[in-house]
């Protein structure tokens, strides 16, 4: 099973960026905020600009990561100029967490964090229907546990 982040979570983030851009436009055009002069309005503008860059960075990072769940384990692939792969075999998984923010509960998307034995961590961000992926990982972990018990 190979997947990327949910379109819904990406659209939500783009809507946040557009909202920040709208507020910045209103500050500059309606209130005539001078960016070179330090005032309450310019500080507010800079804070909004920083928040916008953080959200934009998060969106770009999500576009560069691909996740795969197969028989070997959970694999994260990062591809920009070079390719970096991280694999956590099911035998090394120590913890799996499912996180859904408030908006994620409404729009059915969330994050799954998988921690390996050597403190390796893969965070699958903003995926659609994270319960299904969480159950798939749990099912594979249970299957591995049963195989280990039978071989002993």
PyMOL commands that set and color helices and strands:
alter all, ss='L'
color gray80, all
select helices_A, chain A and resi 7-29+40-64+90-92+102-107+130-151
alter helices_A, ss='H'
color red, helices_A
select strands_A, chain A and resi 2-3+65-69+73-79+83-89+93-99+109-116+121-128
alter strands_A, ss='S'
color yellow, strands_A
deselect
rebuild
show_as cartoon
